[in-house]
Amino acid sequence: MAIGRSSGALAALAAAFLIVSGAAPAAASGPNEAGLAEPAEGILVPAGAGAVAEPATGAAGEPAEGEAEEQDTEEQEVDVEELERRIELLAEELERLRSGEPENEVTIDQARALGLAPSAASTYAIDSGVSIAGYGEVLYENYASETSQYDMLRAILYAGYRFNDKFLFNSEIEVEHAKEIFVEFAYVDYLATPNFGLRAGMLMIPMGLVNEFHEPTVFIGAERPVTESRIIPTTWRENGGGFYGAFDNVAFRAYVVNGFNGAKFSSAGLRGGRQKGGKALADDMAFTGRLDITPIPGAFFGASFYTGGSGQSQVLDDSGRTYGVRTDIFDVHAQVQARGVDFRALFAQAGLDDTSMLNQVLGLEGKSVVAEKMQGGYVQLGYDLLSQSPGAAGVALTPYLRYEKVDTHTALAAGFTRDPGKNNTYTTFGIELKPNPGVVLKVDHMWVGNAVDSGVDQFNVSVGYAF
């Protein structure tokens, strides 16, 4: 939502209504330099509007019988039609200004090139001033062998400010579980050119299909994919700076950020190592980047990576030698949304150095040790049953199926034994209803399997919104 008004549009609309209603004074006999007739009160109207047309002449210079009246009527009809068209345009502009809609629409592909979900990109749709948007979701989880849970998972407010055509501020303030408040991102952008910009502050790590695009109306499923929780620890943000851009069908982002806190890694993945921007340890920094190619609207494919130290001067041996716990992550991904089909696929892998010393320092052993390699991936397909129905009026009903495999003990350092319970398959089937593009209801069931039969199935219901 943009805050702003245009007095010029209001004045033009008022003038147009005066003209058509006949309230405007009669026009002068001739056009001015701009080709517009000038009425007595100074309101400009198209030449000929409200004026008497020149009669048609015959061979002797006299008006042809019956032609003068016909020509005059035709010209007046043309003028009235043009004025009505302009009034409709001005009325639409006035309604847009009153409703606070953005002055410039940002398409889904353009938002993605900025590394933002559609609502998060609202600041880029205004010329100046404040923008407000947001999203939220409530989630019910019914586990097969554990206590069920009903959670006000997230309530989000996007707040931004456009200083001018070059500088803007954008932020996401999040309340999780109805009580925990976080800054999800907060940065300043310098839009150097229409295709290239600089960004600094708390940034979303540009990896995967969900981390930057995590609004509930954007991703399919009551819960986010497990790969993009354990391997790519969505929602993942750190402090730093870098650049972003898009040229033709290629979009890219690259940032330098503070590294993980490896002392918080676990056998379940990297999620605990996120520092979330709060007094982040920064002895070890990291570099992350992303490249996407969009061959046609609605479809893209690409890859992203992260590399940097996670030791943060906390992993030391008895002699005082520090270990960097270098952490490398990469993913390849693809997404196609066309004619009701929604296809998504991703594979991600993480590799860690110095895990023997890390586990020793953390006192981890057995099934709880941190692995030196973790990986996961999924394939997901949905189809909007109403996509080809002319009477759907923006309503979408999408059954979906996701198959996913995640192993956070893919490989361990010498002397440690893999836990087969960390190698799981997740099969999720559900249906998503969007009665409006900004509101979504998701219902699904997830079956979890592994070699030791320790997986816990669950049934999920989620209601989300974005504006």
C-alpha positions in Angstrom: 0.0 0.0 0.0 1.5 3.4 -1.0 0.6 6.6 0.8 0.4 9.5 -1.7 -2.1 11.7 -3.7 -2.1 13.4 -7.1 -3.9 16.8 -7.2 -3.3 16.9 -11.0 -5.4 13.8 -11.6 -8.2 15.2 -9.4 -8.2 18.5 -11.3 -8.2 16.8 -14.7 -11.1 14.6 -13.6 -13.2 17.5 -12.4 -12.5 19.4 -15.7 -13.5 16.4 -17.8 -16.8 16.1 -15.9 -17.6 19.8 -16.4 -17.0 19.5 -20.1 -19.1 16.4 -20.7 -22.0 17.6 -18.5 -22.1 20.9 -20.4 -21.2 22.9 -17.4 -18.1 24.3 -19.1 -18.4 27.5 -21.0 -18.6 27.4 -24.8 -15.3 27.2 -26.6 -13.8 30.1 -28.5 -14.1 30.1 -32.3 -10.6 28.9 -33.1 -7.9 26.5 -31.7 -4.8 27.7 -29.8 -1.2 26.8 -30.7 -1.6 23.3 -29.1 -4.6 22.5 -31.3 -7.1 23.0 -28.5 -10.0 25.3 -28.4 -9.8 27.8 -25.5 -13.1 28.5 -23.7 -13.8 31.7 -21.8 -12.8 30.3 -18.4 -9.5 28.9 -19.6 -10.4 25.2 -19.6 -8.7 23.5 -22.5 -10.9 21.0 -24.5 -10.2 19.3 -27.9 -10.7 21.6 -30.8 -14.3 21.2 -32.1 -15.7 20.1 -28.8 -18.7 22.4 -28.0 -18.0 24.5 -31.2 -20.0 24.6 -34.5 -18.4 22.6 -37.2 -17.6 24.1 -40.7 -20.3 23.1 -43.1 -19.4 20.9 -46.1 -19.6 22.8 -49.4 -20.8 21.7 -52.8 -19.3 22.5 -56.3 -20.5 26.1 -56.1 -19.0 26.7 -52.6 -22.4 26.3 -50.9 -23.0 23.6 -48.2 -24.1 20.3 -49.7 -27.7 19.6 -48.8 -28.0 17.5 -45.6 -24.2 17.1 -45.2 -23.6 19.9 -42.7 -25.9 18.5 -40.0 -24.5 15.0 -40.5 -20.9 16.1 -40.3 -21.6 18.1 -37.2 -23.3 15.2 -35.5 -20.4 12.8 -36.3 -17.7 15.1 -35.0 -19.7 15.6 -31.8 -20.1 11.9 -31.3 -16.3 11.3 -31.8 -15.5 14.1 -29.3 -17.9 12.7 -26.7 -16.6 9.2 -27.0 -13.0 10.4 -26.6 -14.0 12.4 -23.5 -15.8 9.4 -22.0 -12.7 7.3 -22.5 -10.5 9.9 -20.8 -13.0 10.2 -17.9 -12.9 6.4 -17.4 -9.1 6.5 -17.2 -9.1 9.4 -14.8 -11.8 7.7 -12.6 -9.6 4.6 -12.4 -6.6 6.7 -11.4 -8.6 8.4 -8.8 -9.8 5.1 -7.3 -6.3 3.8 -7.3 -5.1 6.9 -5.4 -7.9 6.7 -2.9 -7.3 3.0 -2.3 -3.5 3.5 -1.8 -2.5 1.0 -4.5 1.1 1.2 -5.7 1.7 3.7 -8.5 3.8 1.1 -10.4 3.0 -2.6 -10.4 5.9 -5.0 -9.6 5.4 -8.3 -11.4 6.2 -11.6 -9.8 9.2 -12.0 -12.0 10.5 -8.5 -11.2 10.0 -9.1 -7.4 11.9 -12.4 -7.7 14.8 -10.6 -9.5 14.9 -8.3 -6.4 15.1 -11.4 -4.1 11.7 -10.6 -2.6 8.2 -12.1 -2.5 5.4 -10.0 -4.0 4.2 -8.3 -0.9 7.8 -7.6 0.3 8.5 -5.8 -2.9 5.8 -3.1 -2.3 8.3 -0.4 -1.5 9.7 -0.7 -5.1 6.2 0.1 -6.5 6.0 3.7 -5.3 7.8 6.9 -6.3 8.3 8.1 -2.8 7.0 7.9 0.8 5.9 5.1 3.1 4.7 1.6 2.1 3.0 -1.0 4.3 2.4 -4.7 3.5 2.4 -8.0 5.4 1.5 -11.6 5.7 0.7 -14.2 8.3 -0.2 -17.8 8.9 -1.7 -20.1 11.5 -0.8 -23.8 11.5 -2.4 -26.8 13.1 -0.2 -30.0 13.3 -1.7 -33.3 14.3 1.1 -35.9 14.9 0.6 -39.7 14.7 2.4 -40.4 18.0 3.0 -37.0 19.6 0.9 -34.2 21.1 -0.9 -32.0 18.5 -0.1 -28.3 18.2 -2.1 -25.3 17.0 0.2 -22.3 16.5 -0.2 -18.6 15.5 3.0 -19.3 13.5 3.7 -15.8 12.1 2.3 -12.3 11.9 4.4 -10.1 9.7 4.6 -6.4 8.9 6.6 -5.1 5.9 7.5 -1.4 6.4 9.5 0.5 3.8 10.3 4.1 2.8 11.2 5.3 -0.6 13.5 8.4 -0.2 13.8 9.1 -4.0 14.4 7.3 -7.2 17.8 6.0 -5.9 17.5 5.2 -2.2 15.0 3.2 -0.3 14.6 1.3 3.0 12.8 -2.0 3.3 12.1 -4.2 6.4 10.2 -7.2 7.7 9.2 -7.3 11.3 8.0 -10.7 12.5 6.1 -11.9 15.5 6.5 -15.7 15.8 4.3 -18.0 18.0 2.3 -14.9 19.0 5.0 -13.7 21.3 8.6 -13.7 19.8 9.5 -10.6 17.9 12.3 -10.7 15.3 13.7 -8.5 12.5 13.5 -10.7 9.5 15.3 -8.3 7.2 16.1 -4.6 7.2 18.3 -3.0 4.6 19.0 0.1 2.5 19.1 -0.1 -1.3 20.9 2.1 -3.7 19.3 1.7 -7.1 22.3 2.7 -9.2 20.6 1.9 -12.5 17.3 0.2 -13.5 19.2 -3.1 -13.7 21.8 -2.9 -10.9 21.7 -2.0 -7.2 23.7 -2.1 -4.0 22.2 -3.4 -0.7 23.4 -3.3 2.9 21.9 -4.2 6.3 20.2 -7.5 7.5 19.8 -9.5 4.3 18.0 -12.7 3.3 20.5 -15.3 2.2 19.7 -15.8 -1.6 19.4 -19.6 -1.6 16.7 -22.1 -2.5 13.1 -21.6 -3.6 11.6 -20.6 -0.2 14.1 -18.6 1.9 13.6 -15.3 0.1 10.0 -16.2 -1.1 8.5 -17.4 2.1 5.1 -15.8 2.1 2.4 -18.5 2.6 0.6 -17.5 -0.6 3.8 -18.1 -2.6 5.0 -21.6 -1.5 2.9 -24.7 -1.7 2.3 -26.8 1.4 1.1 -26.2 4.9 4.8 -26.5 6.0 8.0 -25.5 4.2 10.0 -28.3 2.6 12.3 -30.1 5.1 15.4 -29.6 2.8 14.8 -25.8 3.1 14.7 -26.1 6.9 17.6 -28.5 7.7 20.1 -27.9 4.8 19.1 -24.4 3.8 17.9 -23.1 7.2 14.9 -21.1 6.1 14.2 -18.4 7.2 17.9 -17.5 7.1 19.2 -13.9 7.3 22.5 -12.4 8.4 24.1 -9.0 8.4 26.1 -7.8 5.4 26.1 -6.1 2.1 26.5 -6.7 -1.6 24.8 -6.2 -5.0 21.9 -7.4 -7.1 20.8 -7.0 -10.6 18.9 -8.3 -13.6 19.6 -8.0 -17.3 17.1 -9.4 -19.8 16.3 -12.9 -18.5 19.2 -13.2 -16.1 19.0 -12.2 -12.4 21.8 -12.3 -9.8 22.6 -11.4 -6.2 25.9 -11.6 -4.3 26.5 -10.6 -0.6 29.3 -10.8 2.0 27.7 -11.7 5.4 28.7 -12.8 8.9 29.2 -16.6 9.0 27.3 -19.3 11.0 27.9 -20.0 14.7 29.1 -23.6 14.2 28.9 -24.2 18.0 25.1 -24.4 17.5 25.1 -27.0 14.7 23.5 -30.4 15.4 22.9 -33.8 14.0 19.6 -32.5 12.6 21.3 -29.9 10.4 22.5 -26.3 10.2 19.5 -24.5 11.4 20.8 -23.8 14.9 23.8 -22.0 13.5 21.9 -19.0 12.2 22.8 -15.8 14.0 19.8 -13.8 12.9 21.6 -10.5 13.0 21.6 -10.1 16.8 25.2 -9.4 18.1 26.4 -11.8 15.5 29.9 -13.3 16.0 31.9 -12.1 13.0 35.4 -13.4 13.2 34.4 -15.7 10.3 32.7 -14.1 7.4 31.0 -15.8 4.4 30.1 -15.1 0.8 26.9 -16.1 -0.9 25.5 -15.7 -4.4 22.7 -16.7 -6.7 22.1 -16.8 -10.5 18.7 -17.4 -12.1 17.6 -17.6 -15.7 14.0 -16.9 -16.8 13.6 -18.2 -20.3 9.8 -17.4 -20.3 7.5 -15.6 -17.8 6.6 -18.0 -15.0 9.5 -20.3 -15.4 13.1 -20.1 -14.1 16.0 -22.3 -13.1 19.3 -21.5 -11.4 21.8 -22.2 -8.7 23.0 -20.6 -5.5 25.9 -21.1 -3.0 27.3 -20.2 0.4 30.8 -20.5 1.7 32.5 -19.3 4.8 33.9 -20.1 8.2 31.6 -21.2 11.2 34.2 -21.6 14.0 34.0 -18.0 15.1 37.1 -18.5 17.2 35.2 -20.9 19.5 36.5 -24.3 18.2 40.0 -24.7 19.8 42.1 -27.7 20.7 44.1 -28.1 23.9 47.1 -26.2 22.4 44.9 -23.2 21.6 44.8 -23.7 17.9 41.5 -22.5 16.3 39.6 -24.4 13.7 37.5 -22.5 11.1 34.8 -25.2 10.5 34.5 -24.1 6.9 30.9 -24.6 5.7 30.0 -24.8 2.0 26.4 -25.1 0.7 25.1 -25.2 -2.8 21.8 -25.8 -4.4 20.3 -26.2 -7.9 16.6 -25.4 -8.4 13.9 -25.0 -11.0 10.3 -23.7 -11.0 7.6 -23.6 -13.7 4.1 -22.0 -13.2 2.1 -22.1 -16.5 -1.5 -22.9 -17.5 -2.3 -24.1 -14.0 0.7 -26.3 -13.6 3.1 -25.6 -10.6 6.3 -27.6 -10.7 9.2 -27.1 -8.4 12.4 -29.1 -7.8 15.5 -28.5 -5.7 18.7 -30.3 -4.6 20.9 -29.0 -1.8 24.1 -30.2 -0.2 26.3 -28.9 2.6 29.9 -29.8 3.5 31.7 -29.0 6.7 35.4 -29.2 7.6 36.9 -29.8 11.1 33.8 -31.8 12.3 36.0 -34.1 14.4 37.2 -31.2 16.5 33.8 -29.5 16.5 32.1 -32.6 17.9 34.9 -33.0 20.5 34.6 -29.3 21.6 30.8 -29.7 21.8 31.0 -33.0 23.6 28.8 -34.8 21.0 29.0 -38.5 20.3 26.9 -41.3 18.9 23.8 -40.3 17.0 24.1 -36.7 18.0 27.3 -35.8 16.2 27.5 -33.2 13.4 28.1 -34.7 10.0 30.7 -33.5 7.5 28.1 -33.9 4.7 24.4 -33.3 4.6 22.0 -33.3 1.6 18.4 -33.2 0.6 16.1 -32.6 -2.3 12.5 -32.6 -3.4 10.2 -32.7 -6.4 6.8 -31.1 -6.2 3.8 -30.9 -8.6 0.5 -29.1 -8.3 -2.3 -28.3 -10.7 -4.9 -25.6 -10.4 -8.2 -27.3 -11.3 -9.9 -24.0 -12.0 -7.1 -22.5 -14.1 -8.9 -23.0 -17.4 -12.3 -22.1 -16.1 -13.5 -18.7 -17.3 -15.9 -18.4 -14.4 -13.3 -19.0 -11.7 -12.8 -15.2 -11.1 -9.4 -15.5 -9.5 -10.2 -18.6 -7.3 -7.6 -21.4 -7.4 -8.0 -25.0 -6.2 -4.7 -26.8 -6.4 -4.0 -30.5 -5.3 -0.3 -31.0 -4.8 2.2 -33.8 -4.2 5.7 -33.5 -2.9 8.3 -36.2 -2.6 11.4 -35.3 -0.5 14.5 -37.1 0.8 16.8 -35.5 3.4 19.9 -37.0 5.1 21.7 -35.0 7.7 24.2 -37.8 8.2 25.2 -38.4 4.6 28.9 -38.7 5.6 30.7 -38.4 8.9 34.3 -37.9 9.9 36.5 -41.0 10.6 35.6 -42.7 13.9 31.9 -41.8 13.8 29.0 -43.9 12.8 26.0 -42.8 10.7 22.5 -42.8 12.2 20.0 -44.3 9.7 17.3 -42.4 11.4 18.7 -39.2 10.0 18.0 -40.4 6.4 14.3 -39.7 5.9 11.8 -39.7 3.0 8.8 -37.3 3.2 5.8 -37.8 1.0 3.2 -35.0 1.2 -0.2 -34.9 -0.4 -2.6 -32.0 0.0 -4.8 -29.4 -1.5 -4.6 -25.6 -1.5 -7.6 -23.3 -1.9 -7.2 -19.6 -2.8 -10.6 -17.9 -2.7 -8.6 -14.7 -3.3 -4.9 -14.3 -4.4 -4.1 -12.9 -1.0 -5.8 -15.6 1.1 -4.9 -19.3 1.2 -6.1 -22.5 3.0 -3.9 -25.6 2.9 -4.7 -29.1 4.1 -2.2 -31.9 3.7 -0.8 -35.2 5.1 2.9 -36.0 5.3 4.2 -39.6 5.6 7.7 -39.9 7.0 9.8 -43.0 6.5 13.4 -44.3 7.3 15.3 -47.5 7.7 14.6 -47.8 11.4 10.9 -46.9 11.2 11.2 -43.9 13.5 9.4 -41.4 11.3 6.3 -39.6 12.6 3.5 -39.0 10.2 1.5 -35.8 10.5 -1.7 -34.0 9.3 -1.5 -30.3 8.8 -4.0 -27.4 8.3 -2.8 -23.9 7.5 -4.5 -20.6 6.9 -2.4 -17.8 5.5 -2.7 -14.3 4.0 -0.5 -11.7 2.3 -1.3 -8.1 1.3 
